[in-house]
Amino acid sequence: MTSPVPAPRPLEQLATEGERLGWIFNDRNLYRRKFLEPPPQPAPVPPDLRERLTRARSGMVKRILISLGAGLGAAVLIGCCGGVLTRDSEGARGLVLFLAGLFAVGGVAGAILAGLLPSLARRSVDEAERRAQAEHAIAHASWDSRRQWHDQQQQHAVDALPEWSAASPSPGARRVDIVGGTSYGWEAVLTVFGGSLLASRGRMVLADFTGEALSGELMQLALGTGRTVREVVLPADLASFDLVAGLEPGELVDGLVEAMYGDAPGGGNRAERSQDALLLNRIAAVLAPDLTMARLLAALRTLSGQGGLLPADLESRLLAMRPEEARVRRIEAFLHPLEAMGSDPATTPPADLTCLVTEGGAGRAQHELLKDLLVQWLGHQVRRDAAPIGSLVLLGADEIDHRAVERLSTLCERRGIRLVLFFSHLRAESLQTIGGGEVALMRLGNHQEAAQAADFVGRGHKFVLSELTRTLGGDETHTLADTTGESETKGGSKGERASRHGLRRYTTSNWSKTRNWSQTESTAKGTNWSEAASAQRVYEYVLEPRVLQDLPEYAMILVKNEGRGSVVQAVEVDPAIVTLPRVSMAPIAQQPLPDPAEAVIPAEHHPSQVTVSRPQPLAAPESATPSWGNITDPPRHQQRP
C-alpha cells in the first residue's frame, strides 16, 4: 500500500521532460517468486522398533503365563519327584529344594521380564522419536532461515520496482485523440499531459471551445515553473486579438468563406461559395493593403447603401461592382460580430502558453464562427516559422469539420508539432476524425457511443466455456433363488427255496429316499460418474462497452500502437499520483512475469495491458532447399524449369 509523501510544490513536479498522458499501475507483487524448496519432514521411526513394540504388546500375557507355568511347574515337579527320591538324605533333599526354588524364581523373573518388554520397546520408540524431532528442528530452522533470506531478497527486488510508470504516446504517433470524459477529467489530463508537453516541446497553444475555462490549473503550473502565460477570452478580447492579422488577402478570404460555410453539409453549395469568395476578393483588392475586419465591414455596408464610411474614391470603386444586395447583407450578417476584431491590437511577445478560451454565453452562430476562424488562425500559426510552437491542443473539437482537422493534422505532422484533440462525444463528425493517431478513451455514458468505441478498439478470438455436463448414475441387482427336491423309491420280491428241512419262503424289500436343497444368492452393484466440459471459439470485444460506461473520472483507456500491432493500456490521470512513492516520470518497459508455477500471485499477463493484435510477418519465410554434402543448389534464376 502506498501513501502520499510530503512534497513542497507537487504541481510543479508535473513539468518534467517526457510526454505523459498519465500513469500505469504496476502491481509489484506479481513479480514475487515462491520459495520452492519444500520444508523438511521429520524422519520416521525405524520400522523394526515399531515391530518390536507391537510384538511385545501382542504376546505379553502369553509369555507371562508361559514363564510362570514353566518355572512353577518345573519347581513343583522337581520338588515332588526329588522329595520322594531323597527322603533318606538330608543333603540331597536340600539340593532338590534349592533347584525347585531356583526354577520358581526363574519363572517369576521370566514373567516380570515379559511384562517389562513393552515398556522397554516403548522407551526405544520414544527415544527414536525425540532424536528425529531434534534433527527435524535443526533442519527446519536451517530451512526457515533460507526461506526468510529468500523473502528478504524478493522484498528488496520488489521495492526497487516502480509502482507507477508513465504512459506516453508511441514515438511515431503524430497526434493524440482523447474521446469522452468529464470536465474534471479533461482538466486533469490538461494538467498532467500539458505540463509534460511544456517541458518537452516548449511553446504551446491551447484553444478551449468548451466555455468552461479548463486551463486554469495548467496556467498555474506554467507560472509556477517560470513560464510566460497569455490568456485570451473570446469574444471579450477580440479588440486586442486579431485573428486575421498577418494574412494575405487571399488567405483572409479563404478563411472567412470556410468559416461561413463550415457547418453546411458537404461544405455548402459550391456556386454560392465561389460567388462569395469572388465578391470578397474584389473588395479586398479595393481595400488593400490596409485590410482589416472593420474596413471590410465598412465596404459591405457601403455596398448595401450606407455612405460616408470610406473615402470617396474607394466608395466609387466599390459601388461600381453592383453585387446582389441579398448576398452582401448575408455576408455582413456573418461578419458583424467580428467588427471590433483587431481595433486595439496587443504588442505582447508570444508567450510560452497561449490559452484561447471561448465564453459559454456567446451566441451559437458567433461561437461557431469564432471556432472556425480560430482553426484557420491556428493553421496559419503552424505554417509560420517566426515563432514555432511545440504542441497544439484543441478542447471541444467535436463540431470542427473533419477536413479542417485533417489539414491541421497534416501541417502539424510535417513540422513535428504534437496535436492533441479532445472530443466530448463519439458522434458522426468525431468518427470521421479519430484514428489519425493514438486514441485515449475516457468515460462514455451513452451506450451507443460506448459500443462504437468498443468497435474501434476491435474484437479478438478467445476460447470460452460453452457447455458443462455432469452425469451420475448407478445400478444394483440382487437375485435370490431357492431350490428344493425330494425323491423316494420302494421295491421288493418274493420267492421260495429248497432246504434240507423242506421248502422255505422268503421276502426281499428295497427302499431308498433322496432329498436335495440348494440356495443361490447373487448381488451386483455399480456406480458411474462422468464430467465433461467443452470450450467454444468466439469473436468478442476486447473491451466491453459497459467498461467504458463505468470508467472512473480520472481513468482512461489508451489504444497504443506497437509496431504493426496494438495494445490497450489502463491509465490513471490524477495529478495527485505524483505525490506517491515509487512513481516514475518516464515510461518503463514491462518486465516479463514469472512462471505461474513459481509466482506467489499467478498471472499470465499484466492486468493493466491487453494485447489486441500482434505483429505478423507479411509472408512466411521460404524453407531452405536441401543440399548434398558441400554441393549447394544454384540460384533460382539459374535453375532450368
MARBAVEX-789975 format. One line per field, with one value per residue (C-alpha): residue number from 1; residue in three letters; x, y negated, z negated. Coordinates in nm, 2 decimals, decimal comma, m for minus. Layout:
pos: [NUM  ...] .
code: [ala  ...] .
px: [X  ...] .
py: [Y  ...] .
pz: [Z  ...] .
***
This chain:
pos: [1  2  3  4  5  6  7  8  9  10  11  12  13  14  15  16  17  18  19  20  21  22  23  24  25  26  27  28  29  30  31  32  33  34  35  36  37  38  39  40  41  42  43  44  45  46  47  48  49  50  51  52  53  54  55  56  57  58  59  60  61  62  63  64  65  66  67  68  69  70  71  72  73  74  75  76  77  78  79  80  81  82  83  84  85  86  87  88  89  90  91  92  93  94  95  96  97  98  99  100  101  102  103  104  105  106  107  108  109  110  111  112  113  114  115  116  117  118  119  120  121  122  123  124  125  126  127  128  129  130  131  132  133  134  135  136  137  138  139  140  141  142  143  144  145  146  147  148  149  150  151  152  153  154  155  156  157  158  159  160  161  162  163  164  165  166  167  168  169  170  171  172  173  174  175  176  177  178  179  180  181  182  183  184  185  186  187  188  189  190  191  192  193  194  195  196  197  198  199  200  201  202  203  204  205  206  207  208  209  210  211  212  213  214  215  216  217  218  219  220  221  222  223  224  225  226  227  228  229  230  231  232  233  234  235  236  237  238  239  240  241  242  243  244  245  246  247  248  249  250  251  252  253  254  255  256  257  258  259  260  261  262  263  264  265  266  267  268  269  270  271  272  273  274  275  276  277  278  279  280  281  282  283  284  285  286  287  288  289  290  291  292  293  294  295  296  297  298  299  300  301  302  303  304  305  306  307  308  309  310  311  312  313  314  315  316  317  318  319  320  321  322  323  324  325  326  327  328  329  330  331  332  333  334  335  336  337  338  339  340  341  342  343  344  345  346  347  348  349  350  351  352  353  354  355  356  357  358  359  360  361  362  363  364  365  366  367  368  369  370  371  372  373  374  375  376  377  378  379  380  381  382  383  384  385  386  387  388  389  390  391  392  393  394  395  396  397  398  399  400  401  402  403  404  405  406  407  408  409  410  411  412  413  414  415  416  417  418  419  420  421  422  423  424  425  426  427  428  429  430  431  432  433  434  435  436  437  438  439  440  441  442  443  444  445  446  447  448  449  450  451  452  453  454  455  456  457  458  459  460  461  462  463  464  465  466  467  468  469  470  471  472  473  474  475  476  477  478  479  480  481  482  483  484  485  486  487  488  489  490  491  492  493  494  495  496  497  498  499  500  501  502  503  504  505  506  507  508  509  510  511  512  513  514  515  516  517  518  519  520  521  522  523  524  525  526  527  528  529  530  531  532  533  534  535  536  537  538  539  540  541  542  543  544  545  546  547  548  549  550  551  552  553  554  555  556  557  558  559  560  561  562  563  564  565  566  567  568  569  570  571  572  573  574  575  576  577  578  579  580  581  582  583  584  585  586  587  588  589  590  591  592  593  594  595  596  597  598  599  600  601  602  603  604  605  606  607  608  609  610  611  612  613  614  615  616  617  618  619  620  621  622  623  624  625  626  627  628  629  630  631  632  633  634  635  636  637  638  639  640  641] .
code: [met  thr  ser  pro  val  pro  ala  pro  arg  pro  leu  glu  gln  leu  ala  thr  glu  gly  glu  arg  leu  gly  trp  ile  phe  asn  asp  arg  asn  leu  tyr  arg  arg  lys  phe  leu  glu  pro  pro  pro  gln  pro  ala  pro  val  pro  pro  asp  leu  arg  glu  arg  leu  thr  arg  ala  arg  ser  gly  met  val  lys  arg  ile  leu  ile  ser  leu  gly  ala  gly  leu  gly  ala  ala  val  leu  ile  gly  cys  cys  gly  gly  val  leu  thr  arg  asp  ser  glu  gly  ala  arg  gly  leu  val  leu  phe  leu  ala  gly  leu  phe  ala  val  gly  gly  val  ala  gly  ala  ile  leu  ala  gly  leu  leu  pro  ser  leu  ala  arg  arg  ser  val  asp  glu  ala  glu  arg  arg  ala  gln  ala  glu  his  ala  ile  ala  his  ala  ser  trp  asp  ser  arg  arg  gln  trp  his  asp  gln  gln  gln  gln  his  ala  val  asp  ala  leu  pro  glu  trp  ser  ala  ala  ser  pro  ser  pro  gly  ala  arg  arg  val  asp  ile  val  gly  gly  thr  ser  tyr  gly  trp  glu  ala  val  leu  thr  val  phe  gly  gly  ser  leu  leu  ala  ser  arg  gly  arg  met  val  leu  ala  asp  phe  thr  gly  glu  ala  leu  ser  gly  glu  leu  met  gln  leu  ala  leu  gly  thr  gly  arg  thr  val  arg  glu  val  val  leu  pro  ala  asp  leu  ala  ser  phe  asp  leu  val  ala  gly  leu  glu  pro  gly  glu  leu  val  asp  gly  leu  val  glu  ala  met  tyr  gly  asp  ala  pro  gly  gly  gly  asn  arg  ala  glu  arg  ser  gln  asp  ala  leu  leu  leu  asn  arg  ile  ala  ala  val  leu  ala  pro  asp  leu  thr  met  ala  arg  leu  leu  ala  ala  leu  arg  thr  leu  ser  gly  gln  gly  gly  leu  leu  pro  ala  asp  leu  glu  ser  arg  leu  leu  ala  met  arg  pro  glu  glu  ala  arg  val  arg  arg  ile  glu  ala  phe  leu  his  pro  leu  glu  ala  met  gly  ser  asp  pro  ala  thr  thr  pro  pro  ala  asp  leu  thr  cys  leu  val  thr  glu  gly  gly  ala  gly  arg  ala  gln  his  glu  leu  leu  lys  asp  leu  leu  val  gln  trp  leu  gly  his  gln  val  arg  arg  asp  ala  ala  pro  ile  gly  ser  leu  val  leu  leu  gly  ala  asp  glu  ile  asp  his  arg  ala  val  glu  arg  leu  ser  thr  leu  cys  glu  arg  arg  gly  ile  arg  leu  val  leu  phe  phe  ser  his  leu  arg  ala  glu  ser  leu  gln  thr  ile  gly  gly  gly  glu  val  ala  leu  met  arg  leu  gly  asn  his  gln  glu  ala  ala  gln  ala  ala  asp  phe  val  gly  arg  gly  his  lys  phe  val  leu  ser  glu  leu  thr  arg  thr  leu  gly  gly  asp  glu  thr  his  thr  leu  ala  asp  thr  thr  gly  glu  ser  glu  thr  lys  gly  gly  ser  lys  gly  glu  arg  ala  ser  arg  his  gly  leu  arg  arg  tyr  thr  thr  ser  asn  trp  ser  lys  thr  arg  asn  trp  ser  gln  thr  glu  ser  thr  ala  lys  gly  thr  asn  trp  ser  glu  ala  ala  ser  ala  gln  arg  val  tyr  glu  tyr  val  leu  glu  pro  arg  val  leu  gln  asp  leu  pro  glu  tyr  ala  met  ile  leu  val  lys  asn  glu  gly  arg  gly  ser  val  val  gln  ala  val  glu  val  asp  pro  ala  ile  val  thr  leu  pro  arg  val  ser  met  ala  pro  ile  ala  gln  gln  pro  leu  pro  asp  pro  ala  glu  ala  val  ile  pro  ala  glu  his  his  pro  ser  gln  val  thr  val  ser  arg  pro  gln  pro  leu  ala  ala  pro  glu  ser  ala  thr  pro  ser  trp  gly  asn  ile  thr  asp  pro  pro  arg  his  gln  gln  arg  pro] .
px: [0,00  0,13  0,09  0,14  0,48  0,53  0,62  0,67  0,54  0,38  0,21  0,54  0,68  0,45  0,66  0,92  1,06  0,90  0,55  0,30  m0,07  m0,08  0,05  0,01  m0,02  0,23  0,14  0,49  0,36  0,31  0,69  0,73  0,85  0,78  1,04  1,03  1,23  0,98  1,00  1,19  0,98  1,07  1,25  1,03  1,09  1,28  1,01  1,20  1,14  0,77  0,75  0,93  0,68  0,39  0,52  0,59  0,24  0,06  0,24  0,29  0,02  0,11  0,47  0,40  0,18  0,43  0,71  0,51  0,38  0,72  0,90  0,64  0,56  0,93  0,97  0,67  0,79  1,14  1,02  0,77  1,00  1,31  1,14  1,04  1,38  1,58  1,37  1,65  1,92  1,91  2,17  2,01  1,67  1,82  1,97  1,63  1,46  1,72  1,67  1,29  1,32  1,56  1,32  1,03  1,24  1,34  0,97  0,88  1,17  1,08  0,72  0,85  1,08  0,79  0,59  0,87  0,94  0,66  0,79  1,14  1,02  0,81  1,11  1,32  1,05  1,02  1,39  1,40  1,11  1,29  1,61  1,41  1,23  1,56  1,71  1,39  1,40  1,76  1,68  1,36  1,55  1,80  1,52  1,33  1,65  1,69  1,32  1,35  1,66  1,47  1,17  1,40  1,57  1,23  1,12  1,43  1,38  1,01  1,08  1,32  1,05  0,84  0,47  0,36  0,52  0,44  0,21  0,33  0,23  0,42  0,73  0,58  0,24  0,16  m0,14  m0,34  m0,72  m0,90  m1,26  m1,52  m1,47  m1,60  m1,47  m1,28  m1,12  m1,02  m0,87  m0,66  m0,54  m0,45  m0,25  m0,06  m0,02  0,01  0,28  0,49  0,44  0,55  0,87  0,93  0,82  0,83  0,57  0,21  m0,11  m0,44  m0,78  m1,07  m1,41  m1,60  m1,68  m1,56  m1,21  m1,04  m0,69  m0,67  m0,45  m0,22  m0,17  m0,09  0,16  0,33  0,35  0,50  0,77  0,87  0,70  0,50  0,13  m0,12  m0,50  m0,74  m1,11  m1,33  m1,52  m1,45  m1,08  m1,14  m1,02  m0,68  m0,66  m0,67  m0,75  m0,67  m0,35  m0,07  m0,29  m0,27  m0,59  m0,64  m0,58  m0,82  m1,10  m1,05  m1,06  m1,38  m1,55  m1,46  m1,59  m1,92  m1,98  m1,82  m2,15  m2,31  m2,33  m2,07  m1,92  m2,23  m2,32  m2,00  m2,16  m2,25  m1,91  m1,74  m1,96  m1,90  m1,52  m1,52  m1,70  m1,48  m1,16  m1,28  m1,35  m1,01  m0,84  m1,00  m0,91  m0,56  m0,31  m0,49  m0,73  m0,89  m1,22  m1,36  m1,28  m1,42  m1,75  m1,75  m1,71  m2,00  m2,22  m2,13  m2,25  m2,57  m2,64  m2,47  m2,23  m1,96  m1,78  m1,48  m1,30  m1,50  m1,26  m1,29  m1,67  m1,70  m1,49  m1,70  m2,03  m1,91  m1,93  m2,31  m2,33  m2,65  m2,79  m2,90  m2,55  m2,39  m2,63  m2,58  m2,20  m2,24  m2,46  m2,19  m1,90  m2,09  m1,98  m1,62  m1,63  m1,42  m1,15  m0,80  m0,92  m0,67  m0,41  m0,17  0,20  0,30  0,55  0,44  0,40  0,51  0,15  m0,13  m0,48  m0,77  m1,09  m1,43  m1,70  m2,00  m2,26  m2,19  m2,45  m2,45  m2,37  m2,10  m1,95  m1,93  m1,78  m1,52  m1,43  m1,38  m1,18  m0,97  m0,90  m0,79  m0,57  m0,41  m0,33  m0,16  0,03  0,16  0,27  0,46  0,83  0,89  0,75  0,73  0,51  0,58  0,23  m0,13  m0,43  m0,79  m1,06  m1,41  m1,32  m1,65  m1,80  m1,49  m1,51  m1,31  m1,14  m1,01  m0,88  m0,71  m0,54  m0,43  m0,31  m0,10  0,06  0,15  0,29  0,52  0,65  0,69  0,41  0,22  m0,16  m0,40  m0,77  m1,04  m1,38  m1,67  m1,87  m1,82  m2,06  m2,07  m1,82  m1,59  m1,60  m1,47  m1,19  m1,04  m0,78  m0,52  m0,30  m0,33  m0,67  m0,75  m1,10  m1,25  m1,59  m1,86  m2,20  m2,41  m2,44  m2,42  m2,10  m1,96  m2,04  m1,88  m1,57  m1,56  m1,58  m1,29  m1,08  m1,16  m1,25  m1,05  m1,07  m1,08  m1,20  m1,48  m1,65  m1,97  m2,10  m2,06  m2,21  m2,21  m2,37  m2,41  m2,57  m2,58  m2,74  m2,79  m2,91  m3,00  m3,10  m3,21  m3,31  m3,41  m3,43  m3,57  m3,60  m3,71  m3,74  m3,84  m3,81  m3,95  m3,93  m3,94  m3,95  m4,09  m3,95  m3,91  m3,60  m3,54  m3,35  m3,28  m3,58  m3,81  m3,93  m3,87  m4,04  m3,85  m3,93  m3,68  m3,76  m3,56  m3,63  m3,44  m3,51  m3,32  m3,36  m3,16  m3,19  m2,99  m3,00  m2,83  m2,78  m2,61  m2,56  m2,43  m2,38  m2,23  m2,18  m2,07  m1,97  m1,87  m1,79  m1,73  m1,66  m1,64  m1,50  m1,60  m1,40  m1,58  m1,51  m1,59  m1,50  m1,15  m1,30  m1,67  m1,89  m2,00  m1,64  m1,63  m1,95  m1,83  m1,48  m1,38  m1,35  m0,96  m0,92  m0,87  m0,81  m0,52  m0,52  m0,15  0,04  0,33  0,49  0,22  0,03  m0,16  m0,22  m0,48  m0,35  m0,53  m0,41  m0,47  m0,46  m0,50  m0,23  m0,21  m0,03  0,29  0,29  0,31  0,63  0,78  0,64  0,84  0,81  0,93  0,78  0,94  0,94  0,74  0,94  0,82  0,62  0,75  0,61  0,27  0,41  0,68  0,48  0,32  0,03  0,00  m0,07  m0,04  m0,02  m0,01  m0,36  m0,30  m0,23  m0,42  m0,27  m0,52  m0,31  0,05  0,28  0,27  0,52  0,38  0,49  0,62  0,99  1,08  1,22  1,59  1,64  1,82  2,17  2,40  2,73  2,92  2,73  2,47  2,18  2,21  2,02  1,66  1,73  1,99  1,77  1,61  1,24] .
py: [0,00  m0,34  m0,66  m1,03  m1,17  m1,54  m1,75  m2,12  m2,20  m1,89  m2,07  m2,19  m1,83  m1,76  m1,99  m1,72  m1,63  m1,34  m1,32  m1,17  m1,11  m0,97  m0,67  m0,29  m0,10  0,19  0,44  0,52  0,83  1,01  1,04  1,22  1,57  1,86  2,03  2,36  2,57  2,79  2,79  3,08  3,36  3,55  3,88  4,18  4,42  4,73  4,99  5,27  5,07  5,04  5,41  5,50  5,29  5,45  5,80  5,71  5,59  5,86  6,16  6,02  6,21  6,54  6,50  6,42  6,73  6,95  6,82  6,87  7,21  7,34  7,21  7,31  7,64  7,74  7,63  7,85  8,14  8,13  8,08  8,38  8,62  8,52  8,53  8,89  9,00  8,81  8,87  9,06  8,80  8,46  8,32  8,44  8,30  7,96  7,97  8,06  7,77  7,54  7,64  7,62  7,27  7,17  7,28  7,10  6,78  6,81  6,85  6,54  6,35  6,45  6,33  6,00  5,96  6,04  5,77  5,52  5,58  5,35  5,07  5,12  5,12  4,81  4,64  4,72  4,58  4,26  4,22  4,26  4,00  3,75  3,79  3,75  3,44  3,28  3,35  3,21  2,90  2,83  2,89  2,68  2,39  2,40  2,42  2,13  1,92  1,98  1,90  1,57  1,48  1,56  1,35  1,06  1,08  1,08  0,78  0,59  0,67  0,57  0,25  0,15  0,17  m0,14  m0,12  m0,38  m0,42  m0,70  m0,63  m0,80  m0,81  m0,59  m0,75  m0,76  m0,89  m1,22  m1,32  m1,21  m1,20  m1,20  m1,09  m1,12  m1,21  m1,49  m1,85  m1,74  m1,45  m1,68  m1,93  m1,66  m1,54  m1,90  m1,94  m1,61  m1,60  m1,97  m2,01  m1,74  m1,89  m2,23  m2,08  m1,86  m2,06  m2,42  m2,67  m2,56  m2,70  m2,58  m2,65  m2,58  m2,57  m2,42  m2,76  m2,61  m2,76  m2,42  m2,55  m2,73  m2,46  m2,43  m2,81  m2,80  m2,52  m2,72  m3,03  m2,83  m2,70  m3,05  m3,03  m3,32  m3,28  m3,47  m3,41  m3,54  m3,53  m3,55  m3,74  m3,97  m4,02  m4,05  m4,41  m4,31  m3,98  m3,99  m3,65  m3,78  m3,98  m3,89  m3,71  m3,78  m3,90  m3,56  m3,38  m3,61  m3,55  m3,17  m3,17  m3,38  m3,16  m2,84  m2,99  m3,09  m2,75  m2,54  m2,39  m2,33  m1,96  m1,88  m2,22  m2,41  m2,50  m2,53  m2,80  m3,01  m2,97  m3,07  m3,38  m3,49  m3,43  m3,63  m3,92  m3,93  m3,90  m4,20  m4,40  m4,30  m4,42  m4,76  m4,79  m4,65  m4,70  m4,83  m4,54  m4,50  m4,35  m4,69  m4,83  m4,51  m4,56  m4,93  m4,82  m4,58  m4,85  m5,09  m4,83  m4,79  m5,17  m5,33  m5,61  m5,81  m5,51  m5,51  m5,77  m5,88  m5,71  m5,38  m5,40  m5,48  m5,18  m4,96  m5,08  m5,00  m4,63  m4,63  m4,29  m4,12  m4,31  m3,99  m3,84  m4,15  m4,16  m3,78  m3,82  m4,14  m3,94  m3,67  m3,92  m4,17  m4,00  m4,05  m4,42  m4,50  m4,25  m4,40  m4,75  m4,76  m4,50  m4,39  m4,42  m4,15  m3,89  m3,53  m3,35  m3,00  m2,91  m3,08  m2,99  m3,09  m3,05  m3,10  m3,22  m3,00  m3,28  m3,38  m3,31  m2,98  m3,14  m3,37  m3,07  m2,86  m3,15  m3,22  m2,85  m2,81  m3,13  m3,01  m2,68  m2,89  m3,11  m2,81  m2,67  m3,00  m2,99  m2,64  m2,75  m3,04  m2,99  m3,31  m3,18  m2,80  m2,61  m2,27  m2,15  m2,24  m2,14  m2,18  m2,13  m2,05  m1,96  m1,77  m2,01  m2,11  m2,00  m1,68  m1,83  m2,12  m1,88  m1,67  m1,97  m2,09  m1,74  m1,72  m2,06  m1,96  m1,63  m1,79  m2,04  m1,79  m1,96  m1,75  m1,78  m1,69  m1,68  m1,65  m1,52  m1,52  m1,27  m1,00  m1,10  m1,12  m1,40  m1,26  m0,91  m1,06  m1,23  m1,00  m0,74  m0,97  m0,90  m0,73  m0,73  m0,76  m0,67  m0,82  m0,77  m0,74  m0,74  m0,69  m0,32  m0,38  m0,58  m0,32  m0,05  m0,25  m0,30  0,08  0,14  m0,10  0,09  0,41  0,77  1,08  1,45  1,64  1,97  1,97  2,25  2,32  2,64  2,83  3,18  3,39  3,74  3,96  4,30  4,63  4,98  5,25  5,61  5,86  6,22  6,49  6,85  7,15  7,50  7,80  8,15  8,49  8,84  9,18  9,53  9,86  10,21  10,58  10,95  11,29  11,64  11,99  12,21  12,57  12,67  12,99  12,94  12,86  12,55  12,21  11,90  11,56  11,20  10,92  10,55  10,24  9,88  9,56  9,19  8,89  8,52  8,22  7,85  7,55  7,17  6,93  6,56  6,30  5,93  5,68  5,31  5,05  4,67  4,45  4,08  3,86  3,49  3,32  2,96  2,81  2,48  2,27  2,02  1,69  1,35  1,08  0,73  0,69  0,41  0,44  0,12  0,14  0,09  m0,24  m0,35  m0,27  m0,42  m0,64  m1,01  m1,01  m0,70  m0,64  m0,36  m0,42  m0,24  m0,24  m0,12  0,11  0,18  0,33  0,44  0,26  0,28  0,14  m0,02  m0,13  m0,48  m0,69  m1,07  m1,20  m1,47  m1,37  m1,05  m1,25  m1,27  m0,89  m0,70  m0,48  m0,70  m0,71  m1,01  m0,82  m0,51  m0,18  0,14  0,41  0,70  1,05  1,20  1,52  1,85  1,91  2,22  2,00  1,68  1,60  1,45  1,64  1,42  1,48  1,11  0,77  0,66  0,30  0,40  0,62  0,71  0,65  0,77  0,88  0,80  1,08  1,13  1,03  1,36  1,69  1,74  1,99  2,31  2,38  2,61  2,93  2,99  3,29  3,25  2,94  2,90  2,62  2,57  2,30  1,97  1,97  1,75  2,01  2,32  2,46  2,53] .
pz: [0,00  0,09  m0,10  0,00  m0,07  m0,16  0,15  0,12  0,47  0,62  0,91  1,05  1,05  1,34  1,56  1,61  1,95  2,12  2,26  2,02  2,06  1,71  1,52  1,54  1,22  1,19  0,93  0,79  0,60  0,93  0,95  0,62  0,66  0,43  0,22  0,40  0,15  m0,04  m0,42  m0,58  m0,71  m1,04  m0,99  m1,06  m1,35  m1,23  m1,15  m1,34  m1,66  m1,58  m1,51  m1,83  m2,03  m1,85  m1,92  m2,28  m2,34  m2,15  m2,32  m2,67  m2,86  m2,68  m2,76  m3,13  m3,16  m2,99  m3,21  m3,53  m3,42  m3,31  m3,62  m3,88  m3,71  m3,70  m4,06  m4,17  m3,96  m4,09  m4,45  m4,43  m4,25  m4,43  m4,77  m4,71  m4,59  m4,85  m5,16  m5,33  m5,25  m5,41  m5,18  m4,86  m4,99  m5,04  m4,68  m4,54  m4,73  m4,61  m4,25  m4,29  m4,43  m4,15  m3,89  m4,06  m4,08  m3,72  m3,61  m3,81  m3,67  m3,32  m3,38  m3,51  m3,20  m2,97  m3,14  m3,10  m2,74  m2,61  m2,83  m2,70  m2,34  m2,40  m2,55  m2,24  m2,02  m2,22  m2,22  m1,84  m1,80  m2,02  m1,82  m1,49  m1,63  m1,74  m1,39  m1,23  m1,44  m1,33  m0,97  m0,98  m1,14  m0,86  m0,60  m0,77  m0,76  m0,39  m0,33  m0,52  m0,32  0,00  m0,11  m0,20  0,14  0,30  0,09  0,19  0,56  0,54  0,35  0,63  0,89  0,97  0,88  1,13  1,47  1,72  2,01  2,32  2,68  2,93  3,08  3,43  3,33  3,50  3,28  2,97  2,98  2,64  2,66  2,38  2,02  1,80  1,74  1,43  1,62  1,90  1,66  1,50  1,84  1,93  1,61  1,65  2,03  2,08  1,81  1,98  2,32  2,19  2,05  2,35  2,66  2,54  2,66  2,65  2,79  2,64  2,78  2,54  2,72  2,42  2,25  1,91  1,90  1,81  1,84  1,51  1,33  1,64  1,64  1,26  1,33  1,61  1,39  1,11  1,33  1,46  1,80  1,96  1,99  2,21  2,18  2,44  2,37  2,69  2,79  2,50  2,60  2,98  2,98  2,87  3,06  3,43  3,59  3,94  3,87  4,10  4,35  4,72  4,88  5,05  4,71  4,53  4,79  4,79  4,41  4,40  4,66  4,48  4,16  4,31  4,47  4,21  4,07  4,41  4,51  4,77  4,74  4,88  5,23  5,44  5,66  5,35  5,20  5,53  5,56  5,20  5,25  5,57  5,41  5,10  5,32  5,53  5,21  5,06  5,38  5,34  4,97  5,00  4,85  4,54  4,50  4,16  4,04  3,97  4,32  4,47  4,29  4,39  4,75  4,72  4,57  4,84  5,10  4,90  4,93  4,63  4,74  4,57  4,41  4,65  4,87  5,18  5,43  5,26  5,23  5,60  5,69  5,46  5,59  5,95  5,86  5,82  5,64  5,52  5,22  5,05  5,08  4,94  4,64  4,57  4,56  4,35  4,10  4,07  4,02  3,80  3,46  3,57  3,62  3,32  3,40  3,41  3,32  3,03  3,11  2,83  2,87  2,62  2,75  2,80  2,46  2,36  2,30  2,50  2,40  2,63  2,43  2,58  2,35  2,29  2,30  2,67  2,93  3,12  3,46  3,32  3,13  3,45  3,65  3,39  3,37  3,74  3,76  3,47  3,65  3,96  3,74  3,58  3,92  4,01  3,68  3,76  4,10  3,96  3,89  3,69  3,37  3,40  3,15  3,00  2,92  3,02  2,80  2,90  2,64  2,77  3,13  3,19  3,44  3,63  3,99  4,03  4,34  4,14  3,87  4,13  4,29  3,94  3,86  4,18  4,11  3,75  3,87  4,13  3,87  3,58  3,37  3,12  3,20  2,92  2,98  2,71  2,82  2,58  2,77  3,03  3,30  3,68  3,72  3,45  3,61  3,93  3,74  3,48  3,56  3,72  3,42  3,09  2,92  2,55  2,44  2,12  1,97  2,24  2,07  2,38  2,47  2,85  2,82  2,59  2,84  3,12  2,91  2,84  3,22  3,27  3,02  3,20  3,14  3,08  3,08  2,75  2,61  2,35  2,17  2,36  2,21  1,88  1,84  1,52  1,51  1,20  1,24  1,07  1,08  0,83  0,89  0,62  0,70  0,45  0,56  0,35  0,50  0,31  0,44  0,29  0,43  0,27  0,42  0,29  0,42  0,32  0,43  0,31  0,37  0,24  0,20  0,10  m0,20  m0,39  m0,60  m0,32  m0,13  m0,29  m0,17  m0,18  m0,11  0,01  m0,03  0,10  0,00  0,08  0,03  0,17  0,08  0,21  0,13  0,26  0,23  0,47  0,40  0,62  0,58  0,83  0,77  1,00  0,99  1,28  1,28  1,57  1,61  1,94  2,04  2,39  2,50  2,80  3,00  3,00  3,16  2,89  2,79  2,65  2,44  2,34  2,39  2,02  1,91  2,10  1,94  1,59  1,61  1,31  1,37  1,37  1,58  1,95  2,19  2,42  2,76  2,84  3,15  3,11  3,45  3,67  3,36  3,09  2,72  2,48  2,16  1,84  1,75  1,44  1,50  1,14  1,09  0,72  0,82  0,84  0,46  0,42  0,37  0,64  0,93  1,25  1,47  1,77  1,94  1,83  2,03  1,85  1,73  1,81  1,53  1,36  1,45  1,28  1,11  0,94  0,88  0,54  0,74  1,06  1,36  1,74  1,84  1,69  1,57  1,69  2,05  2,30  2,64  2,92  3,21  3,25  3,55  3,80  4,09  4,43  4,58  4,44  4,49  4,76  4,64  4,73  5,02  4,91  5,04  5,07  4,89  4,99  5,32  5,29  5,52  5,79  5,75  5,87  6,17  6,29  6,24  6,55  6,54] .
***
